[in-house]
Amino acid sequence: MIAELGHYALVLALGLSLIQGVAPLIGARRGDAALMQLGSSTALMQFVFAAASFAALVACYLMSDFSVANVFQNSNSQMPVIYKFTSAWGNHEGSMLLWVLILALFGALVAGFGSNLPATLKADVLAVQAWIGAAFYLFILFTSNPFLRIAEPPFEGRDLNPILQDFGLAVHPPLLYLGYVGCSIAFSFAAAALIEGRIDAAWARYVRPWTLGAWMALTVGIAMGSYWAYYELGWGGWWFWDPVENASLMPWLAATALLHSAVVMEKRDALKIWTLLLAILAFSLSLLGTFLVRSGVLTSVHTFASDPTRGVFILAILVIFIGGSLALFAWRAPALTQGGLFAPVSREGALLLNNLFLASACATVFVGTLYPLALEALTGDKISVGAPFFVLTFAPLFVPLLLAMPFGPLLAWKRGDAYGAAQRLLAAAAVGVMAVVIVLIAEGGSVSLAPFGIGLALFVMGGAVTDLAERTGVVRIPFAAARARAAGLPRSAWGTALAHFGVGVTLLGIVAETHWNAERIVSLKPSQAVTLRHYELTFEDVVARQGPNYREQVARFAVRRDGQVLATLEPSKRSFATRGMTTTEAALLTRGVSQLYVSLGDTAADGALVVRIYHKPLVLLIWLGALVMALGGALSLSDRRLRIGAPKPAAKSTLAPAE
Amino acid sequence: MTRKQRRLVLIGAALGVLGLALALVLGALRDSIVFFQSPTDVAEGKVAPDKRLRLGGLVKDGSVKRNDLLIEFAVTDGNKDVPVSYRGIVPDLFREGQGVVVEGKLGAGGQFVADTVLAKHDENYMPREVADALKKSGRWKEGEGGKK
């Protein structure tokens, strides 16, 4: 009964989205307030029904109702409750339902909190949002219905893929979807602006908070996925340049560029057409990501069992929305008022440079990800484009971007003083150069890029600190006065500095992990020991344990440093009877921000155990940096300027912006 | 700076960065892509030694030999087998009779020296490349094994 209710709610949501896609649009053209208002009420109701549908699926999972095919295939009555809950979206159908739920959520948020928007813009935005929703409701109902029943219900389910039986599944997909789908708002705003044929600085102000929110979710979502892969797959790697990872990186790069170009548009009324295009591209890349992951054209952990009709359907959605929006752009954009030109050396010039590099980096990832698919379609040759390609293309584009990053916030709007900015960055540059020298000496003069990477990371972090020091004047004026200034500084300024600092933190982690990662693979018998760096690991014994839906063999290792026992690490192999699958659970010992990582291989006939041990210095900084970036975004989002939306013209003269 | 000069600087910067990106992409595409081959391709000598490639097929039944950290096995597409050696830990789903993709170089004597072994993440899932290689050799029937 519950499954049927969920199915029915989904059909109703589709019906509502169809009304929402048409009525407000007509209302906006005719100036009919009632029709435009219909957009808001349908958006709210559509969310209610999408949520009801999702809740129904979750309920089926929690009750282990195996008469529902989707539950039968992806759940098991023995699973812990948390995994029963998360397995609702640990499969193709359920994850698409989560996708539309979040889409409906964003639509409802625009309807609920968009009271400061011009009525016609709001109506158009909600209509475009509804088209996207309708397309995905149809996709779910026709190709991926999670509510289908089985005629003769089995007694037990086939269990969730054990790799997904992890807390990561509770966090990573919802956050990533919040990011992907959050980009749809900027997209809808762009389409609405094109339909209206009008775009101004206020538009950028409306779009920025949504983009910022989506960007934050995407940042944390990607970082969580990376950490999950790191500890779950047992290879100690945190980024594989896998097409699916790239699929999430591309919208992130586009959204990052969009955040920065929207600032230029808001402050200087320039880069308008470009910002519009970026808004379209960011969501197009999110759709592309959904296509790559959900259509089964790729081989990946994210690809659940899939059939070809789905791929064709998603491809059609992709073509209609990307092609349609770009056609709309090509048709309407020339009619929009152009933004002004500006001096190359200025804040807006620096932000443009940022956009150029981010867009180019995004393009290289795009080529590397899609080239194999294109080549196979054209010539039949199968190739793989792996890490070497991306290291050779992505890194050289990011280095100048990061070098230029500290300069941007120090340049004034309109006309910046590059020499002055360079002078103020002397301290940060000195820290960076010193780091290069120290690391070079410590490395004994062996040639590598690591010292320069460390230097760059410290320069970026120093640049963020310099930015704050300059704004508060903490070096030049008395401390009390500086503190007062710091209190008066807009939160977006703190947010910018914090987010930029986070980039440096992540870079530091990446360089340290890549260069100083130590790895040993050894075969050990009980009571034998192995040393890695300053840690000594003694293999004690293997014990068997019974989990809720698996049996595990736990190997115990005593970790010693200078003869003192630090901890006992317990990596294990878990066997899941239902699927006949084994997973490797790595054991981690965190010391500061570095980690010791132990993962098990096979057991030989004579009782020897193959073990893989890593020491990963500063590895946690990779993800902590991403959290710092997102925190910066949150600070910026809480800024009064963004919360109150567009300023009233009268207020502008009395409240001078602080930056 | 005049309006014209400003425009030139902006266009120049845009073209410069895009040109850099293009040069990097073209350079990297020439050097760092890896071709996928089937065991038949490799056994028939279509592959130059010392060139990185991916080899995909099934792990041949009864071919896996373990010697401490060294694992030797044969990858087959039903027509031809290619002996593979790998030093390290293979993924959990590495099993005889199952699909596998290995990456590395063809060494002297026709043995493939792998530095990466990829198995799938799901017991029903067959890497698409492997499925295609098996189809090519006629050892694949629709709806069998890796139907998903």
Boltz contact constraints between the chains, C-beta under 6 A:
constraints:
  - contact:
      token1: [A, 161]
      token2: [B, 122]
      max_distance: 6.0
  - contact:
      token1: [A, 163]
      token2: [B, 121]
      max_distance: 6.0
  - contact:
      token1: [A, 299]
      token2: [B, 127]
      max_distance: 6.0
  - contact:
      token1: [A, 299]
      token2: [B, 128]
      max_distance: 6.0
  - contact:
      token1: [A, 301]
      token2: [B, 121]
      max_distance: 6.0
  - contact:
      token1: [A, 305]
      token2: [B, 148]
      max_distance: 6.0
  - contact:
      token1: [A, 341]
      token2: [B, 6]
      max_distance: 6.0
  - contact:
      token1: [A, 344]
      token2: [B, 9]
      max_distance: 6.0
  - contact:
      token1: [A, 356]
      token2: [B, 14]
      max_distance: 6.0
  - contact:
      token1: [A, 356]
      token2: [B, 17]
      max_distance: 6.0
  - contact:
      token1: [A, 360]
      token2: [B, 17]
      max_distance: 6.0
  - contact:
      token1: [A, 360]
      token2: [B, 18]
      max_distance: 6.0
  - contact:
      token1: [A, 360]
      token2: [B, 21]
      max_distance: 6.0
  - contact:
      token1: [A, 363]
      token2: [B, 21]
      max_distance: 6.0
  - contact:
      token1: [A, 364]
      token2: [B, 21]
      max_distance: 6.0
  - contact:
      token1: [A, 364]
      token2: [B, 25]
      max_distance: 6.0
  - contact:
      token1: [A, 367]
      token2: [B, 25]
      max_distance: 6.0
  - contact:
      token1: [A, 382]
      token2: [B, 36]
      max_distance: 6.0
  - contact:
      token1: [A, 382]
      token2: [B, 129]
      max_distance: 6.0
  - contact:
      token1: [A, 383]
      token2: [B, 33]
      max_distance: 6.0
  - contact:
      token1: [A, 383]
      token2: [B, 35]
      max_distance: 6.0
  - contact:
      token1: [A, 384]
      token2: [B, 34]
      max_distance: 6.0
  - contact:
      token1: [A, 384]
      token2: [B, 54]
      max_distance: 6.0
  - contact:
      token1: [A, 385]
      token2: [B, 33]
      max_distance: 6.0
  - contact:
      token1: [A, 388]
      token2: [B, 32]
      max_distance: 6.0
  - contact:
      token1: [A, 389]
      token2: [B, 28]
      max_distance: 6.0
  - contact:
      token1: [A, 389]
      token2: [B, 32]
      max_distance: 6.0
  - contact:
      token1: [A, 392]
      token2: [B, 28]
      max_distance: 6.0
  - contact:
      token1: [A, 393]
      token2: [B, 24]
      max_distance: 6.0
  - contact:
      token1: [A, 393]
      token2: [B, 25]
      max_distance: 6.0
  - contact:
      token1: [A, 393]
      token2: [B, 28]
      max_distance: 6.0
  - contact:
      token1: [A, 396]
      token2: [B, 24]
      max_distance: 6.0
  - contact:
      token1: [A, 521]
      token2: [B, 69]
      max_distance: 6.0
  - contact:
      token1: [A, 521]
      token2: [B, 88]
      max_distance: 6.0
  - contact:
      token1: [A, 523]
      token2: [B, 68]
      max_distance: 6.0
  - contact:
      token1: [A, 523]
      token2: [B, 69]
      max_distance: 6.0
  - contact:
      token1: [A, 579]
      token2: [B, 123]
      max_distance: 6.0
  - contact:
      token1: [A, 581]
      token2: [B, 123]
      max_distance: 6.0
  - contact:
      token1: [A, 582]
      token2: [B, 92]
      max_distance: 6.0
  - contact:
      token1: [A, 583]
      token2: [B, 92]
      max_distance: 6.0
  - contact:
      token1: [A, 584]
      token2: [B, 92]
      max_distance: 6.0
  - contact:
      token1: [A, 601]
      token2: [B, 89]
      max_distance: 6.0
  - contact:
      token1: [A, 610]
      token2: [B, 89]
      max_distance: 6.0
  - contact:
      token1: [A, 612]
      token2: [B, 89]
      max_distance: 6.0
